[in-house]
Amino acid sequence: MKVMFLALNARYYHSNLAFRYLRQYLKKTNADVVLEELTISTPLREIVKCIYDHSPDALFISVYIWNSLAVKMLLREVESLMKCRIYLGGPEVSFNAEEWIGNFPEITVIAHAGEESVRKIIDSKCMNEEKIISEPNPPFDEIPFPYTEEELSSAENKILYYESSRGCAFSCSYCLSSSYSCKIDLRNTERVKEELSILSKSGCAVVKFVDRTFNYDNKRAIEIIRHISHLKTDTVFHLELHPEFISNEFIEVLKDVPSGRLRFEIGFQSANPETLRAVNRYQNAENSAASIRRISELKRFHVHADLIAGLPHEDYKSFRKTFNLLASAGPDNIQLGFLKILPGTKIESQKNIFGIKHFCTPPYEVIETNDISFAELSKLHEIDSILDSVYNSSNFRETIQYLSSKETLFDLLESLLSYAVESGFDIKTKNWKDVSSFLLNYCRHKLSDVQLLSDYLCYDFVTSKMPGAYPLFLFPEYESFKHKCLGILKLNSDSQSCLKGIAPKEYSKFLFFSPRSMHFPENLCRQNEIIALYKDRLFNFV
């Protein structure tokens, strides 16, 4: 019996973890399993041909909000061409199976966890009569490791997904965990450590945990992190944390982890107590912000923090307060997300109570609520674009820190947006030269110290290790300054230990920085100090 797992991923570098678990689990059966991973950008004809070439007896497709529309288009074509049984699984069909079956009567839906349900289908040789199958799964510890030796041997520089636990201890009303019982199912800690060791030896760039709350069990999380810290690897491990469970011991353990080894995604969501109660999320916003700040201040790991706009009782003014509290914690990246009304969630059944209107097609994003208008949410989308360009890119870190020192970050973003509209600037651009020119012109517009801001921009350019030379408008006299720096280097090269191993002929490839404004902060660079960038190396000399 030939079984085909078809994944339509959002990007070519993504992979489908669920199908890998299913493939390994079906080794207990006689099924001939093939896994094909395409993307939602793959032409429909190519997807259909891929299925046709394999001619499976059973076709399984995983459905999510990002590929739901593509799957619907595909089903209309496959049903008329192929004679195979078609099974859909995944969160997008698990909670509104009847609607999918009503639109596509030929399909069968596998609701929730799929390993045992798929095994039952295979054992029956696809003779199942049920249209919705939801078999209880065995304990997570009985589910095999998802990756094959072949996949691991070709995993260098790739992202590999991993889960050390399933389920969720919480019931936030906007999440699918609010709609059914999905208690925490932990994989044995020793087994987790063994599997992480295997993944780290593959040479993959990132191991991304998909656990909903990695630090739910603080003791277990610390034990796993200690193991990760001792691995001899360049692999980065991405973990999702709940800020309320970040303990003192957790912070202390992080101090011994190699810099850059971990990457954190932390759900902050809202600081409004009424909002948090309405969505059944329990956290103290001040304590959560303090925990994020403690990790950020270590300056050892990338910290990504999430917000959700459009939640009940969160108006524009309240969201500004939420945003600024999170920004004060200093995360490297602020993800300004927008509420999605996912089918089957508790908040979907409450949307009339909160006056929630949302798009009817995936990703079901909120349009307006009783508390925030469509115009205000649209403005937040524009602020999000500015945020990505000037803050989340990390290319203007000190510049934005300076510009927001006399007002909140949210106020600065609003002001930048207003000036962008006035000047016709494309707020979605990520080009460093264009953004820096915009920030410099904004400074002129505000009658601020242009020379000082130019220094900040040059400092960010060199410390972000940007390729090439400064844009001419930032440092018009750079060539004469560079000539001066080269002269200093040639006279003092023997006494500069940082230059050891670099041939003098390479000095001309250096990019130099020294502040021209007397007001530039000395903790970044003193007036008589020079910062030099050579390839990916930064060093200072007097």
Number of C-alpha atoms within 10 A of each C-alpha: 13 16 22 23 23 21 23 26 21 16 11 13 10 16 20 18 16 18 24 18 17 22 24 17 19 21 13 9 11 11 17 14 17 15 14 15 15 19 18 19 13 13 10 15 10 11 19 16 12 14 18 13 8 14 16 22 17 20 21 23 19 23 23 20 18 15 20 19 15 17 19 14 11 15 17 11 13 17 15 8 12 16 12 17 17 21 22 23 24 19 21 24 24 24 19 14 20 16 11 19 17 10 10 14 11 15 21 23 24 27 21 21 21 21 23 19 20 23 19 16 17 20 15 10 13 17 11 14 9 10 15 20 22 17 17 12 14 11 11 16 16 11 16 15 15 19 19 11 10 8 12 18 12 12 18 17 13 18 19 25 21 21 18 22 21 19 15 19 15 19 20 21 24 22 19 23 20 19 17 13 13 17 12 17 15 18 17 14 16 12 13 20 18 11 16 19 17 14 21 23 17 20 19 21 18 23 22 17 18 17 21 21 25 22 21 19 11 14 12 15 18 20 15 17 20 16 17 22 17 12 15 10 17 16 24 20 23 21 22 20 22 19 23 20 17 20 14 10 11 18 15 12 14 20 12 12 18 15 16 14 21 22 20 19 21 23 20 26 25 26 25 20 15 13 18 22 15 17 19 17 17 14 18 17 21 12 13 23 23 20 22 28 18 17 23 19 13 13 13 17 21 19 22 20 25 18 20 19 23 26 28 25 21 25 20 18 10 16 24 17 17 23 23 15 21 25 20 14 20 21 27 19 19 23 21 19 16 19 20 24 26 21 21 22 21 22 27 16 12 13 16 12 11 16 14 22 17 18 12 10 10 18 18 17 18 20 20 20 23 18 18 23 15 14 11 16 20 13 15 22 16 16 22 21 21 23 26 19 20 23 22 19 14 15 23 25 20 18 23 21 15 14 17 15 11 10 10 19 22 19 14 18 22 18 13 22 22 13 18 17 11 9 12 9 15 15 21 14 14 16 9 18 15 14 21 23 16 19 24 21 15 18 19 14 11 11 9 13 13 19 20 20 24 23 21 25 26 24 23 19 25 22 21 16 17 16 12 11 15 19 16 10 12 20 18 11 10 17 10 10 15 16 12 11 21 18 12 13 18 11 9 13 16 11 10 12 9 14 16 10 7 11 8 12 7 9 16 12 13 19 23 23 25 21 24 13 16 11 12 18 13 12 6 12 16 15 15 10 15 16 21 21 21 17 12 10 11 17 13 15 15 14
